Amino acid sequence: MNVTPEHNARMAKMTFSSVYPHYITKVEKKGRTVAELHQVIAWLTGFDENKIQALIDEKVTFETFFEQAKLHPNAHLIKGMICGYKIEEIENPLTQKVRYLDKLVDELAAGRKMEKILRE
């Protein structure tokens, strides 16, 4: 599946605050917690709870969200399929980072152990 320039632009303009409630619903439905979700977000981005909340309140786009993030050095180890795309084959850096986050949330919801999710 090819990632189009239009798809990349849509991802960049999407707000983190619009997707965040869906992350919560997904993980809680599977018996995981918001604290675990924040742990996963913090691992990927370096954001603490206050920063995550501030970014939600500011309604930042994913472009701004990841511009402010300090991506974990092991983020490149996040591989596999998400939304029909192989993460490691996504060429647009921002789209790839958004899909990294999606994949981590999926792994959390699937009940994967935190050590595995955090690539320890």
N, CA and C atoms as an extended XYZ file, in Angstrom:
360
Properties=species:S:1:pos:R:3:atomname:S:1:resname:S:1:resid:I:1 pbc="F F F"
N         0.840       -1.182        0.000 N   MET     1
C         0.000        0.000        0.000 CA  MET     1
C         0.884        1.244        0.000 C   MET     1
N         0.645        2.145       -0.927 N   ASN     2
C         1.445        3.365       -1.023 CA  ASN     2
C         0.873        4.467       -0.141 C   ASN     2
N         1.769        5.181        0.508 N   VAL     3
C         1.377        6.351        1.279 CA  VAL     3
C         1.444        7.542        0.334 C   VAL     3
N         0.322        8.219        0.138 N   THR     4
C         0.264        9.339       -0.801 CA  THR     4
C         0.645       10.647       -0.107 C   THR     4
N         1.042       11.652       -0.884 N   PRO     5
C         1.316       12.972       -0.293 CA  PRO     5
C         0.092       13.537        0.427 C   PRO     5
N        -1.099       13.250       -0.099 N   GLU     6
C        -2.331       13.721        0.546 CA  GLU     6
C        -2.503       13.073        1.915 C   GLU     6
N        -2.217       11.778        1.982 N   HIS     7
C        -2.297       11.053        3.259 CA  HIS     7
C        -1.315       11.647        4.257 C   HIS     7
N        -0.092       11.910        3.824 N   ASN     8
C         0.923       12.497        4.709 CA  ASN     8
C         0.485       13.873        5.208 C   ASN     8
N        -0.097       14.686        4.322 N   ALA     9
C        -0.555       16.022        4.715 CA  ALA     9
C        -1.699       15.922        5.726 C   ALA     9
N        -2.593       14.970        5.506 N   ARG    10
C        -3.712       14.760        6.437 CA  ARG    10
C        -3.201       14.351        7.816 C   ARG    10
N        -2.208       13.473        7.838 N   MET    11
C        -1.617       13.033        9.114 CA  MET    11
C        -0.974       14.216        9.837 C   MET    11
N        -0.270       15.063        9.120 N   ALA    12
C         0.425       16.207        9.710 CA  ALA    12
C        -0.555       17.192       10.333 C   ALA    12
N        -1.712       17.364        9.708 N   LYS    13
C        -2.694       18.354       10.174 CA  LYS    13
C        -3.633       17.821       11.249 C   LYS    13
N        -3.695       16.506       11.409 N   MET    14
C        -4.562       15.913       12.423 CA  MET    14
C        -4.066       16.325       13.812 C   MET    14
N        -4.985       16.630       14.709 N   THR    15
C        -4.568       17.025       16.053 CA  THR    15
C        -4.414       15.807       16.948 C   THR    15
N        -3.403       15.870       17.804 N   PHE    16
C        -3.195       14.807       18.777 CA  PHE    16
C        -4.418       14.677       19.681 C   PHE    16
N        -5.004       15.820       20.058 N   SER    17
C        -6.158       15.795       20.966 CA  SER    17
C        -7.377       15.102       20.357 C   SER    17
N        -7.470       15.055       19.034 N   SER    18
C        -8.602       14.380       18.398 CA  SER    18
C        -8.438       12.861       18.404 C   SER    18
N        -7.208       12.390       18.472 N   VAL    19
C        -6.937       10.951       18.437 CA  VAL    19
C        -6.767       10.368       19.841 C   VAL    19
N        -6.269       11.179       20.754 N   TYR    20
C        -5.978       10.732       22.119 CA  TYR    20
C        -7.162       10.017       22.806 C   TYR    20
N        -8.396       10.544       22.731 N   PRO    21
C        -9.507        9.822       23.370 CA  PRO    21
C        -9.708        8.416       22.805 C   PRO    21
N        -9.408        8.243       21.523 N   HIS    22
C        -9.534        6.924       20.908 CA  HIS    22
C        -8.471        5.969       21.450 C   HIS    22
N        -7.269        6.503       21.699 N   TYR    23
C        -6.226        5.693       22.328 CA  TYR    23
C        -6.698        5.208       23.701 C   TYR    23
N        -7.259        6.121       24.485 N   ILE    24
C        -7.742        5.766       25.833 CA  ILE    24
C        -8.817        4.685       25.738 C   ILE    24
N        -9.802        4.899       24.886 N   THR    25
C       -10.886        3.923       24.724 CA  THR    25
C       -10.325        2.559       24.347 C   THR    25
N        -9.401        2.546       23.412 N   LYS    26
C        -8.831        1.292       22.925 CA  LYS    26
C        -8.119        0.523       24.039 C   LYS    26
N        -7.275        1.212       24.810 N   VAL    27
C        -6.509        0.499       25.838 CA  VAL    27
C        -7.380        0.119       27.037 C   VAL    27
N        -8.297        1.002       27.429 N   GLU    28
C        -9.154        0.688       28.580 CA  GLU    28
C       -10.116       -0.451       28.278 C   GLU    28
N       -10.586       -0.518       27.034 N   LYS    29
C       -11.495       -1.597       26.631 CA  LYS    29
C       -10.815       -2.957       26.789 C   LYS    29
N        -9.493       -2.953       26.682 N   LYS    30
C        -8.724       -4.198       26.794 CA  LYS    30
C        -8.093       -4.382       28.177 C   LYS    30
N        -8.526       -3.561       29.150 N   GLY    31
C        -8.061       -3.743       30.521 CA  GLY    31
C        -6.748       -3.066       30.859 C   GLY    31
N        -6.264       -2.185       29.991 N   ARG    32
C        -5.040       -1.436       30.292 CA  ARG    32
C        -5.429       -0.063       30.834 C   ARG    32
N        -4.453        0.686       31.334 N   THR    33
C        -4.752        1.946       32.007 CA  THR    33
C        -4.215        3.159       31.241 C   THR    33
N        -4.752        4.324       31.607 N   VAL    34
C        -4.255        5.576       31.051 CA  VAL    34
C        -2.798        5.779       31.465 C   VAL    34
N        -2.458        5.362       32.685 N   ALA    35
C        -1.062        5.472       33.150 CA  ALA    35
C        -0.135        4.662       32.246 C   ALA    35
N        -0.565        3.483       31.834 N   GLU    36
C         0.252        2.674       30.917 CA  GLU    36
C         0.344        3.337       29.541 C   GLU    36
N        -0.764        3.916       29.089 N   LEU    37
C        -0.752        4.648       27.821 CA  LEU    37
C         0.251        5.795       27.890 C   LEU    37
N         0.228        6.539       28.993 N   HIS    38
C         1.167        7.658       29.153 CA  HIS    38
C         2.605        7.169       29.225 C   HIS    38
N         2.813        6.009       29.822 N   GLN    39
C         4.160        5.440       29.883 CA  GLN    39
C         4.676        5.153       28.467 C   GLN    39
N         3.820        4.627       27.624 N   VAL    40
C         4.184        4.321       26.237 CA  VAL    40
C         4.456        5.614       25.457 C   VAL    40
N         3.592        6.613       25.629 N   ILE    41
C         3.787        7.902       24.946 CA  ILE    41
C         5.087        8.549       25.424 C   ILE    41
N         5.328        8.486       26.731 N   ALA    42
C         6.552        9.074       27.300 CA  ALA    42
C         7.796        8.376       26.754 C   ALA    42
N         7.742        7.060       26.642 N   TRP    43
C         8.895        6.318       26.121 CA  TRP    43
C         9.213        6.776       24.694 C   TRP    43
N         8.179        6.900       23.858 N   LEU    44
C         8.398        7.256       22.462 CA  LEU    44
C         8.828        8.708       22.297 C   LEU    44
N         8.225        9.619       23.079 N   THR    45
C         8.373       11.053       22.824 CA  THR    45
C         9.229       11.816       23.830 C   THR    45
N         9.379       11.261       25.026 N   GLY    46
C        10.058       11.988       26.095 CA  GLY    46
C         9.135       12.919       26.865 C   GLY    46
N         7.839       12.939       26.536 N   PHE    47
C         6.886       13.825       27.212 CA  PHE    47
C         6.431       13.241       28.543 C   PHE    47
N         6.381       14.090       29.579 N   ASP    48
C         5.803       13.649       30.845 CA  ASP    48
C         4.294       13.926       30.816 C   ASP    48
N         3.606       13.546       31.905 N   GLU    49
C         2.144       13.705       31.964 CA  GLU    49
C         1.711       15.150       31.737 C   GLU    49
N         2.431       16.104       32.357 N   ASN    50
C         2.065       17.514       32.213 CA  ASN    50
C         2.201       17.979       30.766 C   ASN    50
N         3.256       17.556       30.104 N   LYS    51
C         3.476       17.946       28.709 CA  LYS    51
C         2.409       17.320       27.810 C   LYS    51
N         2.070       16.064       28.051 N   ILE    52
C         1.021       15.412       27.261 CA  ILE    52
C        -0.279       16.206       27.392 C   ILE    52
N        -0.630       16.566       28.624 N   GLN    53
C        -1.863       17.321       28.850 CA  GLN    53
C        -1.799       18.702       28.191 C   GLN    53
N        -0.649       19.355       28.282 N   ALA    54
C        -0.495       20.673       27.660 CA  ALA    54
C        -0.686       20.587       26.144 C   ALA    54
N        -0.136       19.555       25.529 N   LEU    55
C        -0.272       19.386       24.078 CA  LEU    55
C        -1.721       19.101       23.689 C   LEU    55
N        -2.428       18.368       24.550 N   ILE    56
C        -3.856       18.125       24.322 CA  ILE    56
C        -4.619       19.439       24.425 C   ILE    56
N        -4.349       20.190       25.482 N   ASP    57
C        -5.043       21.462       25.708 CA  ASP    57
C        -4.776       22.460       24.580 C   ASP    57
N        -3.557       22.451       24.053 N   GLU    58
C        -3.185       23.370       22.967 CA  GLU    58
C        -3.705       22.913       21.605 C   GLU    58
N        -4.244       21.686       21.565 N   LYS    59
C        -4.759       21.117       20.315 CA  LYS    59
C        -3.714       21.155       19.195 C   LYS    59
N        -2.504       20.709       19.535 N   VAL    60
C        -1.421       20.712       18.549 CA  VAL    60
C        -1.648       19.636       17.495 C   VAL    60
N        -1.130       19.900       16.306 N   THR    61
C        -1.170       18.907       15.239 CA  THR    61
C        -0.107       17.841       15.526 C   THR    61
N        -0.217       16.721       14.823 N   PHE    62
C         0.821       15.701       14.963 CA  PHE    62
C         2.168       16.242       14.501 C   PHE    62
N         2.144       17.150       13.534 N   GLU    63
C         3.389       17.751       13.075 CA  GLU    63
C         4.085       18.482       14.229 C   GLU    63
N         3.354       19.320       14.949 N   THR    64
C         3.905       20.042       16.099 CA  THR    64
C         4.249       19.083       17.225 C   THR    64
N         3.390       18.111       17.462 N   PHE    65
C         3.599       17.109       18.513 CA  PHE    65
C         4.966       16.443       18.346 C   PHE    65
N         5.246       15.968       17.135 N   PHE    66
C         6.506       15.259       16.922 CA  PHE    66
C         7.692       16.197       16.717 C   PHE    66
N         7.446       17.449       16.345 N   GLU    67
C         8.542       18.432       16.306 CA  GLU    67
C         9.081       18.669       17.717 C   GLU    67
N         8.194       18.634       18.704 N   GLN    68
C         8.586       18.885       20.089 CA  GLN    68
C         9.107       17.625       20.794 C   GLN    68
N         8.866       16.475       20.202 N   ALA    69
C         9.261       15.203       20.821 CA  ALA    69
C        10.758       14.939       20.642 C   ALA    69
N        11.293       14.201       21.594 N   LYS    70
C        12.649       13.666       21.481 CA  LYS    70
C        12.472       12.150       21.332 C   LYS    70
N        12.416       11.717       20.076 N   LEU    71
C        12.111       10.318       19.787 CA  LEU    71
C        13.127        9.386       20.457 C   LEU    71
N        12.622        8.329       21.056 N   HIS    72
C        13.474        7.351       21.733 CA  HIS    72
C        14.441        6.734       20.716 C   HIS    72
N        15.708        6.531       21.123 N   PRO    73
C        16.692        5.961       20.179 CA  PRO    73
C        16.324        4.570       19.663 C   PRO    73
N        15.469        3.843       20.376 N   ASN    74
C        15.064        2.515       19.919 CA  ASN    74
C        13.756        2.516       19.137 C   ASN    74
N        13.240        3.693       18.815 N   ALA    75
C        11.972        3.766       18.079 CA  ALA    75
C        12.055        3.030       16.744 C   ALA    75
N        13.235        3.018       16.149 N   HIS    76
C        13.400        2.332       14.851 CA  HIS    76
C        13.143        0.827       14.952 C   HIS    76
N        13.107        0.307       16.185 N   LEU    77
C        12.841       -1.120       16.385 CA  LEU    77
C        11.349       -1.449       16.294 C   LEU    77
N        10.507       -0.420       16.211 N   ILE    78
C         9.064       -0.636       16.071 CA  ILE    78
C         8.810       -1.015       14.621 C   ILE    78
N         8.347       -2.240       14.433 N   LYS    79
C         8.150       -2.766       13.083 CA  LYS    79
C         6.796       -3.459       13.019 C   LYS    79
N         6.388       -3.772       11.812 N   GLY    80
C         5.154       -4.517       11.622 CA  GLY    80
C         4.118       -3.720       10.852 C   GLY    80
N         2.938       -4.290       10.768 N   MET    81
C         1.841       -3.684       10.010 CA  MET    81
C         0.959       -2.852       10.929 C   MET    81
N         0.541       -1.705       10.414 N   ILE    82
C        -0.439       -0.870       11.103 CA  ILE    82
C        -1.267       -0.172       10.030 C   ILE    82
N        -2.561       -0.321       10.110 N   CYS    83
C        -3.487        0.310        9.149 CA  CYS    83
C        -3.123       -0.037        7.704 C   CYS    83
N        -2.640       -1.246        7.479 N   GLY    84
C        -2.306       -1.680        6.130 CA  GLY    84
C        -0.941       -1.259        5.624 C   GLY    84
N        -0.137       -0.631        6.477 N   TYR    85
C         1.195       -0.163        6.094 CA  TYR    85
C         2.258       -0.876        6.907 C   TYR    85
N         3.369       -1.248        6.255 N   LYS    86
C         4.531       -1.751        6.988 CA  LYS    86
C         5.282       -0.529        7.507 C   LYS    86
N         5.361       -0.397        8.819 N   ILE    87
C         5.936        0.794        9.439 CA  ILE    87
C         7.338        1.079        8.919 C   ILE    87
N         8.152        0.046        8.820 N   GLU    88
C         9.546        0.247        8.423 CA  GLU    88
C         9.698        0.694        6.967 C   GLU    88
N         8.628        0.598        6.177 N   GLU    89
C         8.689        1.001        4.767 CA  GLU    89
C         8.085        2.382        4.515 C   GLU    89
N         7.532        3.015        5.543 N   ILE    90
C         6.944        4.352        5.375 CA  ILE    90
C         8.084        5.351        5.211 C   ILE    90
N         8.061        6.084        4.100 N   GLU    91
C         9.164        6.991        3.777 CA  GLU    91
C         9.040        8.360        4.435 C   GLU    91
N         7.818        8.846        4.638 N   ASN    92
C         7.627       10.157        5.253 CA  ASN    92
C         7.905       10.048        6.757 C   ASN    92
N         8.895       10.774        7.275 N   PRO    93
C         9.276       10.643        8.693 CA  PRO    93
C         8.137       10.928        9.660 C   PRO    93
N         7.319       11.941        9.392 N   LEU    94
C         6.223       12.260       10.309 CA  LEU    94
C         5.174       11.157       10.315 C   LEU    94
N         4.782       10.700        9.142 N   THR    95
C         3.799        9.619        9.057 CA  THR    95
C         4.322        8.379        9.764 C   THR    95
N         5.598        8.096        9.613 N   GLN    96
C         6.188        6.946       10.286 CA  GLN    96
C         6.108        7.101       11.807 C   GLN    96
N         6.374        8.293       12.320 N   LYS    97
C         6.313        8.523       13.771 CA  LYS    97
C         4.889        8.361       14.301 C   LYS    97
N         3.908        8.863       13.553 N   VAL    98
C         2.508        8.692       13.960 CA  VAL    98
C         2.171        7.211       14.000 C   VAL    98
N         2.627        6.487       13.018 N   ARG    99
C         2.364        5.036       12.975 CA  ARG    99
C         3.127        4.291       14.069 C   ARG    99
N         4.308        4.779       14.462 N   TYR   100
C         4.995        4.215       15.624 CA  TYR   100
C         4.077        4.283       16.839 C   TYR   100
N         3.500        5.456       17.058 N   LEU   101
C         2.622        5.641       18.212 CA  LEU   101
C         1.398        4.739       18.103 C   LEU   101
N         0.798        4.671       16.923 N   ASP   102
C        -0.351        3.788       16.717 CA  ASP   102
C        -0.001        2.339       17.044 C   ASP   102
N         1.161        1.902       16.594 N   LYS   103
C         1.595        0.523       16.817 CA  LYS   103
C         1.795        0.249       18.302 C   LYS   103
N         2.407        1.187       19.022 N   LEU   104
C         2.613        1.004       20.458 CA  LEU   104
C         1.280        0.911       21.191 C   LEU   104
N         0.322        1.744       20.806 N   VAL   105
C        -1.010        1.700       21.425 CA  VAL   105
C        -1.672        0.352       21.119 C   VAL   105
N        -1.547       -0.121       19.891 N   ASP   106
C        -2.100       -1.436       19.534 CA  ASP   106
C        -1.475       -2.545       20.362 C   ASP   106
N        -0.161       -2.500       20.528 N   GLU   107
C         0.520       -3.526       21.316 CA  GLU   107
C         0.070       -3.487       22.773 C   GLU   107
N        -0.110       -2.292       23.317 N   LEU   108
C        -0.592       -2.148       24.685 CA  LEU   108
C        -1.992       -2.746       24.806 C   LEU   108
N        -2.868       -2.408       23.887 N   ALA   109
C        -4.238       -2.917       23.908 CA  ALA   109
C        -4.283       -4.437       23.712 C   ALA   109
N        -3.314       -4.963       22.988 N   ALA   110
C        -3.273       -6.409       22.728 CA  ALA   110
C        -2.757       -7.201       23.928 C   ALA   110
N        -2.342       -6.495       24.977 N   GLY   111
C        -1.886       -7.182       26.180 CA  GLY   111
C        -0.415       -7.541       26.184 C   GLY   111
N         0.332       -6.979       25.275 N   ARG   112
C         1.768       -7.252       25.223 CA  ARG   112
C         2.441       -6.724       26.490 C   ARG   112
N         3.463       -7.418       26.942 N   LYS   113
C         4.181       -6.992       28.139 CA  LYS   113
C         4.888       -5.665       27.887 C   LYS   113
N         4.902       -4.823       28.926 N   MET   114
C         5.467       -3.483       28.798 CA  MET   114
C         6.936       -3.525       28.372 C   MET   114
N         7.712       -4.500       28.858 N   GLU   115
C         9.134       -4.588       28.474 CA  GLU   115
C         9.275       -4.771       26.962 C   GLU   115
N         8.358       -5.528       26.384 N   LYS   116
C         8.398       -5.770       24.938 CA  LYS   116
C         7.960       -4.511       24.176 C   LYS   116
N         6.913       -3.863       24.668 N   ILE   117
C         6.416       -2.653       24.007 CA  ILE   117
C         7.510       -1.583       24.006 C   ILE   117
N         8.217       -1.452       25.124 N   LEU   118
C         9.227       -0.420       25.253 CA  LEU   118
C        10.577       -0.829       24.695 C   LEU   118
N        10.600       -1.947       23.980 N   ARG   119
C        11.817       -2.416       23.297 CA  ARG   119
C        13.026       -2.436       24.221 C   ARG   119
N        12.821       -3.021       25.426 N   GLU   120
C        13.930       -3.104       26.408 CA  GLU   120
C        14.739       -4.358       26.197 C   GLU   120
